[in-house]
Amino acid sequence: MPTIAHYIHHLKTVKRFSVRTLEAYTRDLESLLQDKSYDSFNVHDLESWITTKRTEENLSESSINRKLSALRGFYTWLKKEHDFDNPKIRTFKNIKAPDKMIHAASLSTLETFMNGILSYEHKQGWRDTRNLTIVSLLYATGLRVSELQSLVWEDLEGDTLRVKDGKGGKERLIPLIPKIVHQLGAWKNMSPHAGASAPIFPATEERLDALTTRRIQDIFKETCARHGIDEHLTPHTMRHSFATHLLQNGANIREVQELLGHSHLATTQKYLSADLDYLRNLHSKAHPLETEAGGVKKMAQTKTHK
């Protein structure tokens, strides 16, 4: 009889999903099915589960939808590999999630934040360099914090960063600007762990443990509190800032999509509406009808045909 374990083995050997993704899928499917078998689980069970998660456990729509994605994948596999189909489960739609406001930090705030890290001195100076490199790399690449946390030194290939543990198990290559290549090289010379399989951002000098995502988030929170930065800055703010600032400076949206690792262009397009004032200003300066000379000239050249 097919089980969750068989499906996870399929994802591991055939789809080549990352360890983190496999663990998440296992938790999600076990949470959904619980004591029920796949052939007795029905759409009413699923709707009841969603209601409980939203009302009693206050689980976010994005978290619920991630679990639904795992469930649909499992039932698609059951249909293909074991000739069992439950179309109501297999095609169950995601629940509507409210659009989140995209917050990009201003350049002045980012400068204050980075200077705040530079001015703070740990007893072990390598930690300050590590923290500054984390912030710089997040802003320069748009990495998710989980992707940054899992990086090892062999993922750095000259002026290219190989992200092997991206969302959905996808791998992508990210080009690095010379300043970041130099900064990573300087950090590697100072890091207590510089072997090929060592984490780029270790937690301690003694062990080969990488910083946790929670600890990286705490670094942001502590720096903001220490230097009176009221703007809410998180590792994900760096990702938002990376995308928004690239688009504001004329980057092609499909190139930004590739750099961010978005599967759908619509996800990247949200960054275009992140700064409406900027876009309005750009529109008024760039459109011919908005320039006095160009507008008058074009209006004068317009002929009325009767």
C-alpha positions in Angstrom: 0.0 0.0 0.0 1.4 3.4 -0.9 2.3 5.6 2.0 3.6 9.1 2.7 7.1 7.5 3.1 7.0 6.1 -0.4 6.0 9.4 -1.8 8.8 11.2 0.0 11.2 8.7 -1.3 9.9 9.4 -4.8 10.5 13.2 -4.3 14.0 12.5 -3.0 15.1 10.1 -5.8 13.2 11.3 -8.8 12.4 15.0 -8.1 15.7 15.6 -6.2 14.0 17.7 -3.6 16.2 19.2 -0.9 16.3 17.7 2.6 14.6 20.7 4.1 11.7 20.5 1.5 11.3 16.7 2.1 11.1 17.3 5.9 8.5 20.0 5.3 6.4 17.8 3.0 6.5 15.0 5.5 5.3 17.2 8.4 2.6 18.8 6.2 1.1 15.5 5.0 1.2 13.9 8.4 -0.6 17.0 9.8 -3.3 16.8 7.1 -3.9 13.1 7.0 -3.2 12.4 10.7 -4.8 9.0 11.5 -6.7 8.7 8.2 -5.6 6.7 5.2 -5.3 8.4 1.9 -8.3 6.6 0.5 -10.6 7.5 3.4 -9.6 11.2 3.6 -12.2 13.3 1.8 -12.9 17.0 1.0 -15.0 17.5 4.1 -12.1 16.4 6.3 -9.9 18.9 4.4 -12.3 21.8 4.8 -12.6 21.0 8.5 -8.9 20.9 8.9 -8.6 24.3 7.2 -11.2 25.8 9.5 -9.4 24.6 12.6 -6.1 25.9 11.4 -7.4 29.3 10.6 -9.7 29.9 13.6 -8.1 28.0 16.4 -4.5 27.9 15.5 -4.4 31.2 13.6 -2.3 29.6 10.9 -1.5 32.0 8.0 -3.0 31.6 4.6 0.4 31.1 3.0 1.3 28.3 5.5 -2.0 26.5 4.8 -1.5 26.9 1.1 1.9 25.4 1.3 0.4 22.3 3.0 -2.3 22.1 0.4 0.4 22.1 -2.3 2.0 19.1 -0.6 -1.3 17.3 -0.4 -2.2 17.9 -4.1 1.3 16.6 -5.1 0.7 13.5 -3.1 -2.7 12.8 -4.7 -1.3 13.5 -8.1 1.4 10.9 -7.5 -1.2 8.4 -6.2 -3.2 8.8 -9.5 -0.2 8.4 -11.7 1.7 5.7 -9.8 -1.1 3.7 -8.0 -4.2 4.4 -10.1 -6.0 5.9 -7.2 -7.8 9.2 -7.8 -9.6 11.7 -5.6 -10.1 14.6 -7.9 -11.7 16.8 -5.3 -8.6 16.6 -3.2 -6.2 16.6 -6.1 -7.6 19.8 -7.6 -8.5 21.6 -4.3 -7.7 25.3 -4.8 -5.6 27.4 -2.5 -7.4 29.7 -0.1 -7.3 33.4 -0.9 -4.6 35.2 0.9 -4.6 38.9 1.4 -1.8 40.7 -0.6 1.1 41.6 1.7 2.5 45.1 1.5 6.0 45.0 0.1 8.4 47.1 2.1 11.6 48.2 0.7 14.1 50.1 2.9 15.4 53.5 1.8 19.1 53.8 0.9 19.6 56.1 3.9 18.1 53.6 6.3 20.2 50.8 4.9 23.4 52.9 5.3 22.5 53.7 8.9 21.8 50.0 9.5 25.1 48.8 8.1 27.1 51.6 9.9 25.4 50.4 13.1 26.8 46.9 12.6 30.2 48.4 11.8 30.3 50.5 14.9 29.3 47.6 17.3 32.2 45.6 18.5 31.9 42.0 19.7 34.6 40.5 21.9 35.3 38.3 18.9 35.7 40.7 16.0 35.0 38.0 13.3 31.3 38.1 14.3 31.0 41.8 13.2 32.5 41.0 9.8 30.2 38.0 9.5 27.1 40.0 10.4 28.0 42.8 7.9 28.6 40.2 5.2 25.2 38.7 5.8 23.4 42.0 5.4 25.5 42.9 2.3 24.9 39.6 0.7 21.1 39.6 1.3 20.8 43.1 -0.2 23.1 42.3 -3.1 21.5 39.1 -4.2 17.9 39.0 -2.9 18.4 35.6 -1.2 15.8 34.2 1.1 17.2 33.9 4.6 16.8 30.1 4.5 18.9 30.0 1.3 21.6 32.2 2.9 21.6 30.1 6.1 22.3 26.9 4.1 25.2 28.2 2.0 28.6 26.4 2.2 31.8 27.7 0.8 31.8 25.3 -2.2 28.6 27.1 -3.3 30.7 30.1 -4.1 32.2 29.6 -7.6 34.3 32.7 -8.4 31.8 35.5 -9.0 28.8 33.2 -9.0 26.8 31.9 -6.1 25.0 28.5 -6.5 21.8 28.3 -4.5 21.1 24.5 -4.2 18.4 24.7 -1.6 15.9 27.2 -3.1 12.2 27.2 -2.6 10.5 24.1 -4.0 13.9 22.4 -4.3 15.0 24.5 -7.2 18.6 25.4 -8.0 19.7 28.7 -9.5 22.9 30.6 -10.1 23.3 34.2 -8.9 26.0 36.5 -10.3 27.8 38.6 -7.7 29.0 42.1 -8.1 32.8 42.6 -7.6 32.3 44.4 -4.2 30.5 41.4 -2.8 33.1 38.9 -4.2 35.8 40.9 -2.5 33.8 41.1 0.8 33.2 37.4 0.8 36.8 36.7 0.2 37.8 39.0 3.1 35.3 37.2 5.3 36.6 33.8 4.3 40.1 34.8 5.4 38.7 35.7 8.8 36.1 33.0 9.3 36.9 30.3 11.8 35.6 27.7 9.3 36.7 28.0 5.6 36.5 24.4 4.4 34.6 23.6 1.2 31.7 22.0 3.1 31.8 24.5 6.0 28.9 26.9 6.4 29.7 30.4 5.0 28.0 31.8 8.1 28.9 29.7 11.2 27.3 30.2 14.5 30.4 29.5 16.7 34.1 29.2 16.5 34.1 25.7 18.0 31.5 23.8 15.8 30.5 23.6 12.2 27.0 24.7 12.9 25.5 27.3 10.6 23.6 30.3 12.1 19.9 29.5 12.4 17.4 31.7 10.5 16.1 32.8 13.9 19.5 34.0 14.9 19.9 35.9 11.6 16.5 37.6 12.2 17.7 38.5 15.8 20.8 40.2 14.4 18.5 42.6 12.4 16.2 43.2 15.4 19.1 43.9 17.8 20.8 46.2 15.4 17.7 48.3 14.8 17.0 48.5 18.6 20.6 49.4 19.4 20.7 52.3 16.9 17.2 53.6 17.2 16.1 52.6 13.7 12.3 52.8 13.8 11.8 51.3 10.3 11.0 47.6 10.5 14.0 45.8 9.0 14.2 42.0 8.6 16.2 39.7 6.3 13.2 39.6 4.0 13.3 43.4 3.8 16.6 43.0 2.1 15.0 40.8 -0.5 12.2 43.3 -1.1 14.8 46.2 -1.3 17.0 44.2 -3.7 14.1 43.7 -6.1 12.5 47.1 -5.8 15.7 49.0 -6.2 16.7 47.0 -9.2 13.4 47.7 -10.9 13.6 51.3 -10.0 16.9 51.5 -11.7 15.7 50.0 -15.0 16.3 46.3 -14.5 14.3 43.9 -16.7 11.5 42.3 -14.7 12.2 38.8 -16.1 15.8 39.1 -15.1 14.7 40.1 -11.6 12.3 37.1 -11.6 15.2 34.8 -12.4 17.5 36.3 -9.7 14.7 36.0 -7.1 13.9 32.4 -8.1 10.2 33.2 -8.6 8.2 30.5 -10.5 5.6 33.0 -11.8 6.1 36.5 -13.2 3.1 37.7 -11.3 4.9 37.3 -8.0 7.8 39.5 -9.2 5.3 42.1 -10.6 4.2 42.9 -7.1 7.4 44.8 -6.6 6.5 47.2 -9.4 3.7 48.5 -7.2 5.9 48.8 -4.1 6.6 52.5 -4.6 3.7 54.2 -6.2 5.1 57.7 -5.7 8.3 56.7 -7.5 6.3 55.2 -10.4 4.1 58.2 -10.7 7.1 60.5 -10.8 8.8 58.2 -13.4 5.6 58.2 -15.5 5.2 62.0 -15.5 8.9 62.5 -16.5 9.0 59.8 -19.2 5.7 60.1 -21.0 5.7 62.5 -24.0 2.3 64.0 -23.2 3.5 64.9 -19.7 6.3 67.1 -21.0 5.2 70.6 -21.8 7.2 71.0 -25.1 6.4 67.5 -26.3 2.8 67.7 -25.3 2.2 71.1 -27.0 4.1 70.0 -30.1 2.0 66.8 -30.5 -1.2 68.6 -29.8 -0.4 71.2 -32.5 0.4 68.5 -35.0 -3.0 66.8 -34.4 -5.4 67.4 -37.2 -9.2 67.1 -37.0 -10.9 65.2 -39.8 -14.5 65.9 -40.6 
